[in-house]
Amino acid sequence: MLIRKAPRIGCLAICLLCVFSLAAPAAQEVTQDTIPDKSYKSWSPMPIVMYDTDIGFGFGGKVKFVDFLKMKESFDLIVFQAIKDKKWMENWYVFTFSIPDFEIRQGKRYGLSFDLKAEYDKYLHYSYYGLGRDSSKDDETIFAHAMKSIGVTFGMGISPKFVAQVGYSVRWLEYTDVTPNRPFTDVLQQFGKQYAPYATMSARYDTSNSQIHPTRGILVLLQDDIAMGSKDANFNRLTFDFRNYRLVFGEKDVFAWRVLFQSVTGDKIPYFDYASLGGGTLMNSMRGYAINRFLDRAKFLANVEYRFPIWWRLGGNVFIDAGTVGPSLGGLNFGKMALDYGLGLRFYLPDFTVRVDVGFSNEGMGLYFNFGHIF
């Protein structure tokens, strides 16, 4: 594991870049009204072959079919497995059906949308570090974590810019093979299996020009996740997410930034439903730290990226991530921020983006392979 100390000027750089973004030319407004009656038929396959120091050799693929049934729908499938030292380290399968497809409905008015997502993810080398910004990396307790979920979401494009959605997800969580004699061994062993469904309500104001590769506009998201339907979970998770995209230095260079606040309340919160920072996922992205490195009841997250073309469909990016967690929004200590920085590659296909990022922090290096921009 490569260890490097993040520079203290990083937080200042985020502030300066955000000011620069606001001073850039104003974003063009989305002018489309309803979804036009035309064919969107396409398909995008992507094989996956990779190596990661944590999970070993990974292989699989992703494929997306759009409008093959001539209903503006899409089918998206991911199959991924990883093996290390002759042991399976991760099994990840995702199936998503959307009507209309996310990109087709972008910037349009529509009566009703429907999304179905089924996912299975078993990770044999998962980590828990405790709660709070001061949790120690030395207290890492390793275990196997499996998640099975099925979720449905209904939405309405009230206007080309404003979308409202409601959904419900059923989830089964399982904690097994906890490493003995570690700081959180007893805590993790007592859970075993949990049934943790939740409902979601969200409102989104979005003037960006794409779901796949936004280059201009803003997105404002307010989302509330409410656990209901199980004695194993009782929580309310409120998220505010603001994103800004600007063209700079031409028609293909993009400056993007995001700020996110999240608050989680309740007396039965599954550990990884706490406000989380670490890893390369959408809501938690701090790419120089391990996944779920920091957990608590509230968090602040800021991400800044400069995305640029390289050749054909290949692009690159440089980024800075900063964030902190605390017992409440009022208890966040902005003078004690975690910071990372890094660079990555993007490969743009007609129906999705392939992402590879390398992040550095004072705790080491993170390497992430996934699909779609993190924001």
BALOBA-1460 file (C-alpha; in Angstrom, 3 decimals):
// residues 375
<rec num="1" residu="m" x="0.000" y="0.000" z="0.000"/>
<rec num="2" residu="l" x="1.443" y="3.343" z="-1.063"/>
<rec num="3" residu="i" x="1.362" y="5.946" z="1.719"/>
<rec num="4" residu="r" x="1.441" y="9.665" z="0.904"/>
<rec num="5" residu="k" x="0.532" y="12.786" z="2.834"/>
<rec num="6" residu="a" x="-2.130" y="14.969" z="1.193"/>
<rec num="7" residu="p" x="-1.103" y="18.644" z="0.834"/>
<rec num="8" residu="r" x="-2.763" y="21.201" z="3.113"/>
<rec num="9" residu="i" x="-3.480" y="23.492" z="0.164"/>
<rec num="10" residu="g" x="-6.112" y="21.039" z="-1.104"/>
<rec num="11" residu="c" x="-9.074" y="22.641" z="0.742"/>
<rec num="12" residu="l" x="-8.024" y="26.076" z="-0.561"/>
<rec num="13" residu="a" x="-7.830" y="24.629" z="-4.065"/>
<rec num="14" residu="i" x="-11.419" y="23.385" z="-3.796"/>
<rec num="15" residu="c" x="-12.629" y="26.861" z="-2.799"/>
<rec num="16" residu="l" x="-10.715" y="28.563" z="-5.644"/>
<rec num="17" residu="l" x="-11.961" y="26.069" z="-8.233"/>
<rec num="18" residu="c" x="-15.574" y="26.513" z="-7.107"/>
<rec num="19" residu="v" x="-15.252" y="30.310" z="-7.454"/>
<rec num="20" residu="f" x="-13.738" y="29.826" z="-10.920"/>
<rec num="21" residu="s" x="-16.676" y="27.595" z="-11.906"/>
<rec num="22" residu="l" x="-19.250" y="30.180" z="-10.827"/>
<rec num="23" residu="a" x="-17.430" y="32.823" z="-12.872"/>
<rec num="24" residu="a" x="-17.530" y="30.706" z="-16.040"/>
<rec num="25" residu="p" x="-20.132" y="31.375" z="-18.774"/>
<rec num="26" residu="a" x="-23.704" y="30.611" z="-17.762"/>
<rec num="27" residu="a" x="-25.029" y="27.141" z="-18.576"/>
<rec num="28" residu="q" x="-27.401" y="26.771" z="-21.479"/>
<rec num="29" residu="e" x="-30.929" y="25.891" z="-20.472"/>
<rec num="30" residu="v" x="-32.512" y="22.620" z="-21.526"/>
<rec num="31" residu="t" x="-35.116" y="23.442" z="-24.161"/>
<rec num="32" residu="q" x="-36.639" y="20.024" z="-24.895"/>
<rec num="33" residu="d" x="-40.245" y="19.481" z="-23.878"/>
<rec num="34" residu="t" x="-41.689" y="15.983" z="-24.238"/>
<rec num="35" residu="i" x="-39.848" y="12.859" z="-25.400"/>
<rec num="36" residu="p" x="-39.801" y="12.914" z="-29.225"/>
<rec num="37" residu="d" x="-41.200" y="9.961" z="-31.131"/>
<rec num="38" residu="k" x="-38.084" y="8.515" z="-32.719"/>
<rec num="39" residu="s" x="-35.926" y="5.405" z="-32.486"/>
<rec num="40" residu="y" x="-33.200" y="5.269" z="-29.829"/>
<rec num="41" residu="k" x="-32.194" y="1.675" z="-30.532"/>
<rec num="42" residu="s" x="-28.614" y="0.914" z="-29.453"/>
<rec num="43" residu="w" x="-26.561" y="-1.455" z="-27.395"/>
<rec num="44" residu="s" x="-23.229" y="-1.053" z="-25.609"/>
<rec num="45" residu="p" x="-21.171" y="-4.086" z="-24.447"/>
<rec num="46" residu="m" x="-18.081" y="-3.759" z="-22.243"/>
<rec num="47" residu="p" x="-15.892" y="-6.678" z="-21.101"/>
<rec num="48" residu="i" x="-14.230" y="-6.368" z="-17.672"/>
<rec num="49" residu="v" x="-10.720" y="-7.676" z="-17.018"/>
<rec num="50" residu="m" x="-8.823" y="-6.122" z="-14.112"/>
<rec num="51" residu="y" x="-6.522" y="-6.702" z="-11.159"/>
<rec num="52" residu="d" x="-6.856" y="-5.136" z="-7.724"/>
<rec num="53" residu="t" x="-4.542" y="-5.682" z="-4.738"/>
<rec num="54" residu="d" x="-7.534" y="-6.274" z="-2.410"/>
<rec num="55" residu="i" x="-9.756" y="-8.550" z="-4.490"/>
<rec num="56" residu="g" x="-7.230" y="-9.989" z="-6.940"/>
<rec num="57" residu="f" x="-8.126" y="-10.858" z="-10.539"/>
<rec num="58" residu="g" x="-11.554" y="-9.656" z="-11.618"/>
<rec num="59" residu="f" x="-13.497" y="-10.485" z="-14.750"/>
<rec num="60" residu="g" x="-16.991" y="-10.113" z="-16.161"/>
<rec num="61" residu="g" x="-18.873" y="-7.662" z="-18.314"/>
<rec num="62" residu="k" x="-21.571" y="-5.047" z="-18.675"/>
<rec num="63" residu="v" x="-24.081" y="-4.651" z="-21.471"/>
<rec num="64" residu="k" x="-26.930" y="-2.211" z="-21.998"/>
<rec num="65" residu="f" x="-29.747" y="-2.493" z="-24.542"/>
<rec num="66" residu="v" x="-31.844" y="0.573" z="-25.353"/>
<rec num="67" residu="d" x="-35.206" y="0.716" z="-27.165"/>
<rec num="68" residu="f" x="-35.136" y="-2.826" z="-28.554"/>
<rec num="69" residu="l" x="-38.839" y="-3.171" z="-27.631"/>
<rec num="70" residu="k" x="-39.582" y="0.249" z="-29.188"/>
<rec num="71" residu="m" x="-40.917" y="1.547" z="-25.859"/>
<rec num="72" residu="k" x="-37.924" y="3.825" z="-25.038"/>
<rec num="73" residu="e" x="-36.899" y="1.224" z="-22.430"/>
<rec num="74" residu="s" x="-33.463" y="-0.037" z="-21.413"/>
<rec num="75" residu="f" x="-32.061" y="-3.278" z="-19.994"/>
<rec num="76" residu="d" x="-28.737" y="-3.091" z="-18.146"/>
<rec num="77" residu="l" x="-26.787" y="-6.104" z="-16.864"/>
<rec num="78" residu="i" x="-23.508" y="-6.300" z="-14.909"/>
<rec num="79" residu="v" x="-21.799" y="-9.602" z="-14.071"/>
<rec num="80" residu="f" x="-18.537" y="-9.452" z="-12.139"/>
<rec num="81" residu="q" x="-16.444" y="-11.917" z="-10.138"/>
<rec num="82" residu="a" x="-13.027" y="-11.685" z="-8.498"/>
<rec num="83" residu="i" x="-10.640" y="-14.347" z="-7.252"/>
<rec num="84" residu="k" x="-7.444" y="-14.138" z="-5.186"/>
<rec num="85" residu="d" x="-5.216" y="-16.918" z="-3.849"/>
<rec num="86" residu="k" x="-7.681" y="-19.473" z="-5.289"/>
<rec num="87" residu="k" x="-10.540" y="-17.980" z="-3.219"/>
<rec num="88" residu="w" x="-13.572" y="-16.078" z="-4.455"/>
<rec num="89" residu="m" x="-13.291" y="-12.499" z="-3.177"/>
<rec num="90" residu="e" x="-16.335" y="-10.810" z="-4.712"/>
<rec num="91" residu="n" x="-19.480" y="-11.742" z="-6.595"/>
<rec num="92" residu="w" x="-21.472" y="-8.810" z="-8.015"/>
<rec num="93" residu="y" x="-24.555" y="-9.040" z="-10.221"/>
<rec num="94" residu="v" x="-26.867" y="-6.153" z="-11.157"/>
<rec num="95" residu="f" x="-29.920" y="-6.055" z="-13.407"/>
<rec num="96" residu="t" x="-31.741" y="-2.795" z="-14.156"/>
<rec num="97" residu="f" x="-34.839" y="-2.199" z="-16.266"/>
<rec num="98" residu="s" x="-35.969" y="1.372" z="-16.951"/>
<rec num="99" residu="i" x="-38.824" y="2.826" z="-18.990"/>
<rec num="100" residu="p" x="-38.145" y="5.333" z="-20.356"/>
<rec num="101" residu="d" x="-34.352" y="5.003" z="-20.214"/>
<rec num="102" residu="f" x="-32.563" y="7.532" z="-17.956"/>
<rec num="103" residu="e" x="-30.826" y="9.302" z="-20.819"/>
<rec num="104" residu="i" x="-33.935" y="9.398" z="-23.008"/>
<rec num="105" residu="r" x="-35.972" y="11.053" z="-20.236"/>
<rec num="106" residu="q" x="-33.228" y="13.576" z="-19.420"/>
<rec num="107" residu="g" x="-34.487" y="17.149" z="-19.866"/>
<rec num="108" residu="k" x="-37.947" y="15.979" z="-20.937"/>
<rec num="109" residu="r" x="-41.493" y="16.126" z="-19.600"/>
<rec num="110" residu="y" x="-43.008" y="12.654" z="-19.165"/>
<rec num="111" residu="g" x="-46.074" y="11.211" z="-17.460"/>
<rec num="112" residu="l" x="-44.572" y="8.241" z="-15.616"/>
<rec num="113" residu="s" x="-41.260" y="6.398" z="-15.391"/>
<rec num="114" residu="f" x="-40.548" y="2.990" z="-13.895"/>
<rec num="115" residu="d" x="-37.236" y="1.545" z="-12.740"/>
<rec num="116" residu="l" x="-36.583" y="-1.952" z="-11.450"/>
<rec num="117" residu="k" x="-33.195" y="-2.851" z="-9.982"/>
<rec num="118" residu="a" x="-32.084" y="-6.226" z="-8.605"/>
<rec num="119" residu="e" x="-28.600" y="-6.554" z="-7.101"/>
<rec num="120" residu="y" x="-26.489" y="-9.145" z="-5.346"/>
<rec num="121" residu="d" x="-23.089" y="-8.194" z="-3.975"/>
<rec num="122" residu="k" x="-21.001" y="-10.451" z="-1.748"/>
<rec num="123" residu="y" x="-17.649" y="-9.090" z="-0.645"/>
<rec num="124" residu="l" x="-15.400" y="-11.469" z="1.293"/>
<rec num="125" residu="h" x="-12.999" y="-8.769" z="2.494"/>
<rec num="126" residu="y" x="-15.172" y="-5.977" z="3.914"/>
<rec num="127" residu="s" x="-14.033" y="-3.651" z="6.706"/>
<rec num="128" residu="y" x="-15.523" y="-1.798" z="9.658"/>
<rec num="129" residu="y" x="-13.542" y="0.877" z="11.544"/>
<rec num="130" residu="g" x="-16.069" y="2.159" z="14.088"/>
<rec num="131" residu="l" x="-18.075" y="5.384" z="14.205"/>
<rec num="132" residu="g" x="-16.837" y="8.960" z="14.131"/>
<rec num="133" residu="r" x="-14.249" y="11.089" z="12.381"/>
<rec num="134" residu="d" x="-11.579" y="9.901" z="14.846"/>
<rec num="135" residu="s" x="-12.068" y="6.197" z="14.136"/>
<rec num="136" residu="s" x="-8.680" y="4.539" z="13.719"/>
<rec num="137" residu="k" x="-7.505" y="2.646" z="10.677"/>
<rec num="138" residu="d" x="-5.681" y="0.325" z="13.099"/>
<rec num="139" residu="d" x="-9.064" y="-0.842" z="14.469"/>
<rec num="140" residu="e" x="-10.088" y="-2.310" z="11.109"/>
<rec num="141" residu="t" x="-12.160" y="-5.463" z="11.586"/>
<rec num="142" residu="i" x="-12.573" y="-7.635" z="8.498"/>
<rec num="143" residu="f" x="-15.610" y="-9.769" z="7.687"/>
<rec num="144" residu="a" x="-17.683" y="-11.052" z="4.771"/>
<rec num="145" residu="h" x="-20.636" y="-8.896" z="3.789"/>
<rec num="146" residu="a" x="-23.478" y="-9.878" z="1.451"/>
<rec num="147" residu="m" x="-26.318" y="-7.694" z="0.228"/>
<rec num="148" residu="k" x="-29.358" y="-8.777" z="-1.786"/>
<rec num="149" residu="s" x="-31.831" y="-6.124" z="-2.878"/>
<rec num="150" residu="i" x="-34.788" y="-5.520" z="-5.160"/>
<rec num="151" residu="g" x="-36.071" y="-1.998" z="-5.639"/>
<rec num="152" residu="v" x="-38.764" y="-0.265" z="-7.686"/>
<rec num="153" residu="t" x="-39.029" y="3.458" z="-8.381"/>
<rec num="154" residu="f" x="-41.824" y="5.463" z="-9.973"/>
<rec num="155" residu="g" x="-41.177" y="8.965" z="-11.240"/>
<rec num="156" residu="m" x="-42.766" y="11.838" z="-13.111"/>
<rec num="157" residu="g" x="-41.154" y="14.496" z="-15.275"/>
<rec num="158" residu="i" x="-43.351" y="17.360" z="-14.123"/>
<rec num="159" residu="s" x="-41.355" y="19.708" z="-16.354"/>
<rec num="160" residu="p" x="-38.162" y="19.340" z="-18.407"/>
<rec num="161" residu="k" x="-36.231" y="20.448" z="-15.309"/>
<rec num="162" residu="f" x="-38.205" y="19.091" z="-12.348"/>
<rec num="163" residu="v" x="-38.601" y="15.390" z="-11.489"/>
<rec num="164" residu="a" x="-40.346" y="13.762" z="-8.512"/>
<rec num="165" residu="q" x="-39.823" y="10.101" z="-7.551"/>
<rec num="166" residu="v" x="-40.994" y="7.559" z="-4.982"/>
<rec num="167" residu="g" x="-39.641" y="4.059" z="-4.476"/>
<rec num="168" residu="y" x="-39.281" y="1.086" z="-2.207"/>
<rec num="169" residu="s" x="-36.322" y="-1.272" z="-1.795"/>
<rec num="170" residu="v" x="-36.234" y="-4.585" z="0.038"/>
<rec num="171" residu="r" x="-32.781" y="-5.625" z="1.276"/>
<rec num="172" residu="w" x="-31.257" y="-8.579" z="3.047"/>
<rec num="173" residu="l" x="-27.891" y="-7.965" z="4.727"/>
<rec num="174" residu="e" x="-25.585" y="-10.656" z="6.080"/>
<rec num="175" residu="y" x="-22.416" y="-10.390" z="8.206"/>
<rec num="176" residu="t" x="-20.313" y="-13.572" z="8.380"/>
<rec num="177" residu="d" x="-16.734" y="-14.797" z="8.899"/>
<rec num="178" residu="v" x="-15.806" y="-11.969" z="11.251"/>
<rec num="179" residu="t" x="-12.086" y="-11.894" z="12.058"/>
<rec num="180" residu="p" x="-11.682" y="-13.035" z="15.702"/>
<rec num="181" residu="n" x="-10.080" y="-10.960" z="18.449"/>
<rec num="182" residu="r" x="-10.416" y="-7.608" z="16.709"/>
<rec num="183" residu="p" x="-11.886" y="-4.382" z="18.228"/>
<rec num="184" residu="f" x="-15.356" y="-4.898" z="16.685"/>
<rec num="185" residu="t" x="-15.560" y="-8.689" z="16.477"/>
<rec num="186" residu="d" x="-18.331" y="-9.006" z="19.084"/>
<rec num="187" residu="v" x="-20.309" y="-6.099" z="17.626"/>
<rec num="188" residu="l" x="-20.356" y="-7.527" z="14.102"/>
<rec num="189" residu="q" x="-21.011" y="-11.109" z="15.153"/>
<rec num="190" residu="q" x="-24.231" y="-10.171" z="16.930"/>
<rec num="191" residu="f" x="-25.901" y="-9.036" z="13.700"/>
<rec num="192" residu="g" x="-25.664" y="-12.086" z="11.455"/>
<rec num="193" residu="k" x="-28.572" y="-11.390" z="9.113"/>
<rec num="194" residu="q" x="-30.732" y="-8.273" z="8.831"/>
<rec num="195" residu="y" x="-33.817" y="-7.445" z="6.800"/>
<rec num="196" residu="a" x="-33.630" y="-3.697" z="6.146"/>
<rec num="197" residu="p" x="-36.136" y="-2.366" z="3.577"/>
<rec num="198" residu="y" x="-36.694" y="1.341" z="3.084"/>
<rec num="199" residu="a" x="-38.853" y="3.784" z="1.121"/>
<rec num="200" residu="t" x="-37.432" y="6.709" z="-0.850"/>
<rec num="201" residu="m" x="-38.910" y="10.066" z="-1.822"/>
<rec num="202" residu="s" x="-36.938" y="12.550" z="-3.899"/>
<rec num="203" residu="a" x="-37.294" y="15.824" z="-5.773"/>
<rec num="204" residu="r" x="-34.739" y="16.827" z="-8.408"/>
<rec num="205" residu="y" x="-34.209" y="20.094" z="-10.247"/>
<rec num="206" residu="d" x="-31.917" y="19.353" z="-13.185"/>
<rec num="207" residu="t" x="-30.760" y="21.614" z="-16.032"/>
<rec num="208" residu="s" x="-27.806" y="19.405" z="-16.999"/>
<rec num="209" residu="n" x="-27.701" y="18.158" z="-20.576"/>
<rec num="210" residu="s" x="-26.980" y="14.460" z="-19.966"/>
<rec num="211" residu="q" x="-27.195" y="11.652" z="-17.416"/>
<rec num="212" residu="i" x="-24.209" y="9.876" z="-19.003"/>
<rec num="213" residu="h" x="-21.742" y="12.716" z="-19.508"/>
<rec num="214" residu="p" x="-23.061" y="16.106" z="-18.330"/>
<rec num="215" residu="t" x="-21.095" y="19.074" z="-19.646"/>
<rec num="216" residu="r" x="-23.233" y="22.022" z="-18.521"/>
<rec num="217" residu="g" x="-26.037" y="22.871" z="-16.113"/>
<rec num="218" residu="i" x="-26.827" y="22.228" z="-12.463"/>
<rec num="219" residu="l" x="-28.549" y="19.489" z="-10.495"/>
<rec num="220" residu="v" x="-30.186" y="19.930" z="-7.081"/>
<rec num="221" residu="l" x="-31.409" y="16.779" z="-5.321"/>
<rec num="222" residu="l" x="-33.353" y="16.446" z="-2.077"/>
<rec num="223" residu="q" x="-33.903" y="12.830" z="-1.011"/>
<rec num="224" residu="d" x="-35.389" y="11.158" z="2.051"/>
<rec num="225" residu="d" x="-34.901" y="7.439" z="2.796"/>
<rec num="226" residu="i" x="-37.194" y="6.025" z="5.493"/>
<rec num="227" residu="a" x="-36.746" y="2.507" z="6.895"/>
<rec num="228" residu="m" x="-40.102" y="0.740" z="7.116"/>
<rec num="229" residu="g" x="-41.348" y="-2.813" z="7.133"/>
<rec num="230" residu="s" x="-38.843" y="-4.497" z="9.471"/>
<rec num="231" residu="k" x="-37.922" y="-4.648" z="13.148"/>
<rec num="232" residu="d" x="-34.229" y="-4.762" z="12.160"/>
<rec num="233" residu="a" x="-34.106" y="-1.176" z="10.866"/>
<rec num="234" residu="n" x="-35.519" y="2.144" z="12.022"/>
<rec num="235" residu="f" x="-33.898" y="5.222" z="10.495"/>
<rec num="236" residu="n" x="-34.497" y="8.349" z="8.449"/>
<rec num="237" residu="r" x="-31.749" y="9.498" z="6.059"/>
<rec num="238" residu="l" x="-32.048" y="12.974" z="4.525"/>
<rec num="239" residu="t" x="-29.688" y="14.017" z="1.713"/>
<rec num="240" residu="f" x="-29.092" y="17.340" z="-0.031"/>
<rec num="241" residu="d" x="-26.907" y="17.164" z="-3.159"/>
<rec num="242" residu="f" x="-25.876" y="20.105" z="-5.377"/>
<rec num="243" residu="r" x="-23.867" y="19.660" z="-8.608"/>
<rec num="244" residu="n" x="-22.545" y="22.117" z="-11.170"/>
<rec num="245" residu="y" x="-21.120" y="21.435" z="-14.644"/>
<rec num="246" residu="r" x="-19.301" y="23.999" z="-16.813"/>
<rec num="247" residu="l" x="-17.546" y="23.912" z="-20.172"/>
<rec num="248" residu="v" x="-14.044" y="25.409" z="-19.996"/>
<rec num="249" residu="f" x="-11.227" y="25.790" z="-22.548"/>
<rec num="250" residu="g" x="-13.509" y="24.714" z="-25.396"/>
<rec num="251" residu="e" x="-16.448" y="22.390" z="-26.093"/>
<rec num="252" residu="k" x="-15.094" y="19.165" z="-24.524"/>
<rec num="253" residu="d" x="-13.303" y="20.187" z="-21.320"/>
<rec num="254" residu="v" x="-15.636" y="20.066" z="-18.312"/>
<rec num="255" residu="f" x="-15.230" y="21.517" z="-14.847"/>
<rec num="256" residu="a" x="-17.596" y="19.776" z="-12.383"/>
<rec num="257" residu="w" x="-18.102" y="20.162" z="-8.652"/>
<rec num="258" residu="r" x="-20.506" y="18.855" z="-6.045"/>
<rec num="259" residu="v" x="-21.364" y="19.488" z="-2.381"/>
<rec num="260" residu="l" x="-23.457" y="17.070" z="-0.345"/>
<rec num="261" residu="f" x="-24.903" y="17.116" z="3.177"/>
<rec num="262" residu="q" x="-26.521" y="14.080" z="4.806"/>
<rec num="263" residu="s" x="-28.199" y="13.452" z="8.160"/>
<rec num="264" residu="v" x="-29.260" y="10.056" z="9.557"/>
<rec num="265" residu="t" x="-31.521" y="9.710" z="12.606"/>
<rec num="266" residu="g" x="-33.106" y="6.687" z="14.278"/>
<rec num="267" residu="d" x="-32.442" y="4.022" z="16.906"/>
<rec num="268" residu="k" x="-31.789" y="1.017" z="14.601"/>
<rec num="269" residu="i" x="-29.385" y="1.977" z="11.844"/>
<rec num="270" residu="p" x="-27.581" y="-0.817" z="9.969"/>
<rec num="271" residu="y" x="-23.900" y="0.085" z="10.062"/>
<rec num="272" residu="f" x="-23.532" y="0.867" z="6.392"/>
<rec num="273" residu="d" x="-26.700" y="2.991" z="6.328"/>
<rec num="274" residu="y" x="-24.949" y="5.568" z="8.485"/>
<rec num="275" residu="a" x="-23.619" y="8.670" z="6.736"/>
<rec num="276" residu="s" x="-20.524" y="7.220" z="5.072"/>
<rec num="277" residu="l" x="-17.346" y="8.486" z="3.422"/>
<rec num="278" residu="g" x="-14.741" y="6.435" z="1.580"/>
<rec num="279" residu="g" x="-14.428" y="4.549" z="-1.674"/>
<rec num="280" residu="g" x="-15.602" y="5.431" z="-5.155"/>
<rec num="281" residu="t" x="-19.402" y="5.159" z="-4.944"/>
<rec num="282" residu="l" x="-21.868" y="7.906" z="-5.845"/>
<rec num="283" residu="m" x="-22.816" y="9.279" z="-2.425"/>
<rec num="284" residu="n" x="-19.631" y="8.388" z="-0.488"/>
<rec num="285" residu="s" x="-16.840" y="9.173" z="-2.912"/>
<rec num="286" residu="m" x="-13.510" y="9.826" z="-1.211"/>
<rec num="287" residu="r" x="-11.205" y="7.947" z="-3.488"/>
<rec num="288" residu="g" x="-8.053" y="7.926" z="-1.384"/>
<rec num="289" residu="y" x="-9.718" y="6.097" z="1.507"/>
<rec num="290" residu="a" x="-11.133" y="2.600" z="1.943"/>
<rec num="291" residu="i" x="-14.835" y="2.094" z="1.387"/>
<rec num="292" residu="n" x="-16.930" y="3.163" z="4.411"/>
<rec num="293" residu="r" x="-13.782" y="4.430" z="6.129"/>
<rec num="294" residu="f" x="-15.713" y="7.087" z="8.095"/>
<rec num="295" residu="l" x="-19.223" y="6.518" z="9.475"/>
<rec num="296" residu="d" x="-21.475" y="8.657" z="11.664"/>
<rec num="297" residu="r" x="-24.943" y="10.243" z="11.770"/>
<rec num="298" residu="a" x="-24.070" y="13.214" z="9.529"/>
<rec num="299" residu="k" x="-21.587" y="14.094" z="6.822"/>
<rec num="300" residu="f" x="-20.338" y="16.793" z="4.475"/>
<rec num="301" residu="l" x="-18.759" y="15.866" z="1.144"/>
<rec num="302" residu="a" x="-17.209" y="18.002" z="-1.612"/>
<rec num="303" residu="n" x="-15.882" y="16.693" z="-4.945"/>
<rec num="304" residu="v" x="-14.147" y="18.696" z="-7.677"/>
<rec num="305" residu="e" x="-13.190" y="17.282" z="-11.097"/>
<rec num="306" residu="y" x="-11.657" y="18.567" z="-14.313"/>
<rec num="307" residu="r" x="-12.614" y="16.207" z="-17.168"/>
<rec num="308" residu="f" x="-10.802" y="16.443" z="-20.487"/>
<rec num="309" residu="p" x="-10.629" y="14.525" z="-23.805"/>
<rec num="310" residu="i" x="-7.600" y="12.432" z="-24.738"/>
<rec num="311" residu="w" x="-8.374" y="10.546" z="-27.948"/>
<rec num="312" residu="w" x="-11.516" y="9.212" z="-29.641"/>
<rec num="313" residu="r" x="-13.797" y="7.952" z="-26.811"/>
<rec num="314" residu="l" x="-11.060" y="8.095" z="-24.175"/>
<rec num="315" residu="g" x="-10.914" y="10.919" z="-21.639"/>
<rec num="316" residu="g" x="-9.121" y="11.750" z="-18.425"/>
<rec num="317" residu="n" x="-9.798" y="13.593" z="-15.194"/>
<rec num="318" residu="v" x="-8.069" y="15.016" z="-12.153"/>
<rec num="319" residu="f" x="-9.921" y="15.432" z="-8.865"/>
<rec num="320" residu="i" x="-9.933" y="16.512" z="-5.228"/>
<rec num="321" residu="d" x="-12.314" y="15.063" z="-2.600"/>
<rec num="322" residu="a" x="-12.864" y="16.470" z="0.890"/>
<rec num="323" residu="g" x="-15.291" y="15.549" z="3.650"/>
<rec num="324" residu="t" x="-16.017" y="14.948" z="7.294"/>
<rec num="325" residu="v" x="-18.528" y="13.108" z="9.482"/>
<rec num="326" residu="g" x="-20.077" y="13.942" z="12.849"/>
<rec num="327" residu="p" x="-22.841" y="13.049" z="15.332"/>
<rec num="328" residu="s" x="-25.187" y="15.628" z="13.706"/>
<rec num="329" residu="l" x="-25.105" y="18.333" z="11.049"/>
<rec num="330" residu="g" x="-24.483" y="20.878" z="13.802"/>
<rec num="331" residu="g" x="-21.665" y="18.706" z="15.138"/>
<rec num="332" residu="l" x="-19.649" y="18.606" z="11.902"/>
<rec num="333" residu="n" x="-16.107" y="19.904" z="12.391"/>
<rec num="334" residu="f" x="-15.058" y="21.576" z="9.137"/>
<rec num="335" residu="g" x="-11.609" y="22.212" z="10.571"/>
<rec num="336" residu="k" x="-11.018" y="18.466" z="10.636"/>
<rec num="337" residu="m" x="-11.588" y="17.410" z="7.043"/>
<rec num="338" residu="a" x="-10.307" y="14.271" z="5.356"/>
<rec num="339" residu="l" x="-8.736" y="15.028" z="1.977"/>
<rec num="340" residu="d" x="-7.640" y="13.070" z="-1.075"/>
<rec num="341" residu="y" x="-6.621" y="13.802" z="-4.655"/>
<rec num="342" residu="g" x="-5.992" y="11.797" z="-7.790"/>
<rec num="343" residu="l" x="-6.525" y="11.190" z="-11.473"/>
<rec num="344" residu="g" x="-8.365" y="8.781" z="-13.705"/>
<rec num="345" residu="l" x="-9.523" y="7.670" z="-17.121"/>
<rec num="346" residu="r" x="-12.969" y="7.637" z="-18.729"/>
<rec num="347" residu="f" x="-14.135" y="5.603" z="-21.728"/>
<rec num="348" residu="y" x="-17.346" y="6.924" z="-23.245"/>
<rec num="349" residu="l" x="-19.777" y="4.504" z="-24.860"/>
<rec num="350" residu="p" x="-23.152" y="5.549" z="-26.331"/>
<rec num="351" residu="d" x="-25.116" y="4.292" z="-23.315"/>
<rec num="352" residu="f" x="-22.729" y="4.531" z="-20.328"/>
<rec num="353" residu="t" x="-19.297" y="5.657" z="-19.167"/>
<rec num="354" residu="v" x="-16.506" y="3.380" z="-17.910"/>
<rec num="355" residu="r" x="-14.554" y="4.864" z="-14.996"/>
<rec num="356" residu="v" x="-11.092" y="4.114" z="-13.547"/>
<rec num="357" residu="d" x="-9.781" y="6.336" z="-10.724"/>
<rec num="358" residu="v" x="-6.654" y="6.321" z="-8.569"/>
<rec num="359" residu="g" x="-6.843" y="8.373" z="-5.364"/>
<rec num="360" residu="f" x="-4.176" y="9.244" z="-2.766"/>
<rec num="361" residu="s" x="-4.551" y="10.272" z="0.870"/>
<rec num="362" residu="n" x="-2.504" y="10.183" z="4.061"/>
<rec num="363" residu="e" x="-3.822" y="6.627" z="4.583"/>
<rec num="364" residu="g" x="-2.744" y="5.213" z="1.260"/>
<rec num="365" residu="m" x="-3.996" y="4.690" z="-2.262"/>
<rec num="366" residu="g" x="-7.369" y="3.650" z="-3.669"/>
<rec num="367" residu="l" x="-7.968" y="2.121" z="-7.121"/>
<rec num="368" residu="y" x="-11.544" y="2.048" z="-8.438"/>
<rec num="369" residu="f" x="-13.117" y="0.538" z="-11.539"/>
<rec num="370" residu="n" x="-16.815" y="1.203" z="-12.098"/>
<rec num="371" residu="f" x="-19.412" y="2.690" z="-14.435"/>
<rec num="372" residu="g" x="-20.647" y="6.260" z="-14.691"/>
<rec num="373" residu="h" x="-19.218" y="9.484" z="-13.306"/>
<rec num="374" residu="i" x="-19.423" y="9.646" z="-9.521"/>
<rec num="375" residu="f" x="-21.554" y="12.786" z="-9.997"/>
